[in-house]
Amino acid sequence: MIWLFLICLALFIITLLMLLVTLRPARRRLRRPDRPEPERPAPAVAAPGPVARPERPPPRLPSEPQPEPPPPTAAEEKLPENAGELAELLRERGQAELETVYFHPSSDRLREDSAPALRMIAQVLLEEPGLRLRVEGGSNNNINLAFRRARSIVRYLTGKHDISAARLEAEGRVSPHGRNVAAAKNRRAALFRLN
């Protein structure tokens, strides 16, 4: 007899819970009388006539050849091999590309073989105490990853070589070319002189 009572009680509780769950959205729609109705702005009415839409370029057909990026000039292709060349490039052109800063795939973690290039940057910053740089990290298509890569270079320089963080800025850049040779060059780090 007690078992029958417990089974009925359990069915009653389950039915009550199901009823509460189904009525809950309806309860949310009810307004409490002590709260005023929020004012809603009137919907904007469009003026009669044609709607101006921004023009989009026609989509490229797969058969169309993709334009090749312009080849780099000799001055752009010059990459520093030591701290003296890096300092000279920063003085003359105000920027320098570093192909030897490597990251783990799809990550902002620096690889161990990046240490010589990072030491070279630190040496230039230590030799010129007034120098301020913007560090740009690159990625194929992820601006967030590119920014995190630049930030990890800045963290390495400030942590391992005691460079002031006020002298360094981090910025990311993405390649408009996708996954090709030009994009691989865009994944490297770049330095820009700020003063």
C-alpha positions as CSV (number, residue, x, y, z in Angstrom):
1,M,0.0,0.0,0.0
2,I,2.8,2.4,0.8
3,W,4.5,1.6,-2.5
4,L,1.4,2.6,-4.4
5,F,1.2,5.9,-2.5
6,L,4.9,6.7,-3.3
7,I,4.4,5.9,-7.0
8,C,1.4,8.2,-7.2
9,L,3.3,10.9,-5.3
10,A,6.3,10.6,-7.7
11,L,4.0,10.8,-10.8
12,F,2.3,13.9,-9.3
13,I,5.6,15.7,-8.8
14,I,6.8,14.8,-12.3
15,T,3.5,16.1,-13.8
16,L,3.8,19.3,-11.7
17,L,7.4,19.9,-12.8
18,M,6.5,19.4,-16.5
19,L,3.6,21.8,-16.2
20,L,5.9,24.4,-14.6
21,V,8.4,24.0,-17.3
22,T,5.9,24.5,-20.1
23,L,4.3,27.5,-18.4
24,R,7.5,29.2,-17.5
25,P,7.9,31.2,-20.9
26,A,4.3,32.4,-20.5
27,R,5.1,33.7,-17.0
28,R,8.1,35.7,-18.3
29,R,5.8,37.6,-20.7
30,L,3.5,38.8,-17.9
31,R,4.3,42.3,-16.7
32,R,4.3,43.1,-13.1
33,P,1.9,45.9,-12.2
34,D,4.4,47.8,-10.1
35,R,6.8,48.1,-13.1
36,P,6.0,50.6,-15.9
37,E,6.0,49.4,-19.5
38,P,9.3,50.4,-21.1
39,E,9.0,52.9,-23.9
40,R,10.0,51.6,-27.3
41,P,11.0,53.9,-30.2
42,A,8.7,53.9,-33.1
43,P,9.9,51.9,-36.1
44,A,11.6,53.9,-38.8
45,V,9.6,54.2,-41.9
46,A,11.6,54.0,-45.1
47,A,11.0,56.7,-47.7
48,P,9.3,55.5,-50.9
49,G,11.6,54.9,-53.8
50,P,14.5,52.6,-54.7
51,V,16.8,51.6,-51.9
52,A,20.5,52.5,-52.5
53,R,22.8,49.6,-52.0
54,P,26.5,49.7,-51.9
55,E,28.1,48.4,-55.1
56,R,30.0,45.2,-54.7
57,P,32.7,44.1,-57.1
58,P,31.6,41.1,-59.2
59,P,32.7,37.8,-57.8
60,R,35.8,36.3,-59.3
61,L,35.3,33.2,-61.3
62,P,37.5,30.2,-60.3
63,S,39.0,30.2,-63.9
64,E,40.3,33.8,-63.5
65,P,44.0,33.8,-62.6
66,Q,44.8,35.5,-59.3
67,P,47.0,38.6,-59.6
68,E,50.5,38.0,-58.4
69,P,51.8,40.3,-55.7
70,P,54.6,42.7,-57.0
71,P,58.1,41.3,-56.5
72,P,60.0,42.8,-53.6
73,T,62.6,45.4,-54.5
74,A,66.3,44.8,-53.5
75,A,66.0,47.2,-50.6
76,E,62.9,45.4,-49.2
77,E,64.5,42.0,-49.5
78,K,67.6,43.0,-47.4
79,L,67.3,41.1,-44.2
80,P,69.6,41.8,-41.2
81,E,72.1,39.2,-40.3
82,N,73.5,40.8,-37.1
83,A,72.7,43.6,-34.7
84,G,74.8,46.1,-36.6
85,E,72.8,45.5,-39.8
86,L,69.5,45.6,-37.9
87,A,70.4,49.0,-36.3
88,E,71.5,50.4,-39.7
89,L,68.2,49.2,-41.3
90,L,66.2,50.8,-38.6
91,R,68.2,54.1,-38.9
92,E,68.0,54.3,-42.7
93,R,64.6,52.9,-43.5
94,G,62.8,53.0,-40.2
95,Q,61.9,49.3,-40.5
96,A,63.4,45.8,-40.7
97,E,62.0,42.4,-41.5
98,L,63.1,39.4,-39.5
99,E,62.6,36.0,-41.2
100,T,64.2,34.1,-38.4
101,V,61.6,34.6,-35.7
102,Y,59.6,31.3,-35.7
103,F,56.4,30.3,-34.0
104,H,54.8,26.9,-33.4
105,P,52.0,26.3,-36.0
106,S,48.8,28.1,-35.2
107,S,50.3,29.4,-32.0
108,D,51.9,32.4,-30.4
109,R,54.6,30.3,-28.7
110,L,58.1,31.2,-29.9
111,R,60.3,28.3,-31.1
112,E,63.7,27.9,-29.6
113,D,65.4,28.6,-33.0
114,S,64.1,32.2,-32.7
115,A,66.4,33.0,-29.9
116,P,69.3,34.4,-32.0
117,A,67.0,36.9,-33.8
118,L,65.4,38.0,-30.5
119,R,68.9,38.5,-28.9
120,M,69.8,40.6,-31.9
121,I,66.7,42.8,-31.3
122,A,67.6,43.0,-27.6
123,Q,71.2,44.0,-28.4
124,V,70.1,46.9,-30.6
125,L,67.6,48.1,-27.9
126,L,70.3,47.9,-25.2
127,E,72.8,49.8,-27.4
128,E,70.3,52.6,-28.2
129,P,68.5,53.3,-24.9
130,G,66.2,56.0,-26.5
131,L,65.0,53.7,-29.4
132,R,61.3,52.8,-29.4
133,L,60.0,50.0,-31.7
134,R,56.6,48.7,-33.0
135,V,56.8,44.9,-33.3
136,E,54.5,43.4,-35.9
137,G,53.7,39.7,-35.8
138,G,52.2,38.1,-38.9
139,S,49.6,35.4,-39.7
140,N,47.9,34.1,-42.9
141,N,44.4,35.1,-41.9
142,N,44.0,35.6,-38.1
143,I,44.6,39.1,-36.9
144,N,44.2,38.0,-33.3
145,L,46.9,35.4,-33.7
146,A,49.2,37.9,-35.4
147,F,48.7,40.3,-32.5
148,R,49.4,37.6,-29.9
149,R,52.6,36.7,-31.8
150,A,53.8,40.3,-31.6
151,R,52.9,40.4,-27.9
152,S,54.9,37.3,-27.3
153,I,58.0,38.9,-28.9
154,V,57.5,41.9,-26.7
155,R,57.1,39.7,-23.6
156,Y,60.3,37.8,-24.5
157,L,62.3,41.0,-24.8
158,T,60.9,42.6,-21.6
159,G,61.2,39.4,-19.6
160,K,64.5,37.9,-20.7
161,H,66.4,41.0,-21.6
162,D,64.9,43.6,-19.2
163,I,63.8,46.0,-22.0
164,S,61.3,48.5,-20.8
165,A,57.8,47.7,-22.1
166,A,57.2,51.4,-22.7
167,R,59.8,51.2,-25.5
168,L,57.8,48.5,-27.4
169,E,54.4,48.3,-29.0
170,A,52.8,45.2,-30.4
171,E,50.6,45.0,-33.5
172,G,49.3,42.3,-35.8
173,R,49.0,42.0,-39.5
174,V,47.5,39.4,-41.8
175,S,48.4,38.4,-45.3
176,P,45.9,39.2,-48.1
177,H,47.4,36.5,-50.3
178,G,46.3,33.3,-48.5
179,R,48.7,30.4,-48.1
180,N,51.5,31.0,-50.6
181,V,55.1,32.2,-50.6
182,A,54.0,35.8,-50.2
183,A,51.9,34.8,-47.2
184,A,54.9,33.0,-45.7
185,K,56.8,36.2,-45.8
186,N,53.9,38.0,-44.1
187,R,54.2,35.5,-41.2
188,R,57.6,36.8,-40.2
189,A,58.1,39.6,-37.7
190,A,58.7,43.2,-38.6
191,L,60.2,46.0,-36.6
192,F,59.3,49.7,-37.2
193,R,61.1,52.6,-35.6
194,L,58.8,54.9,-33.7
195,N,61.2,57.8,-32.9
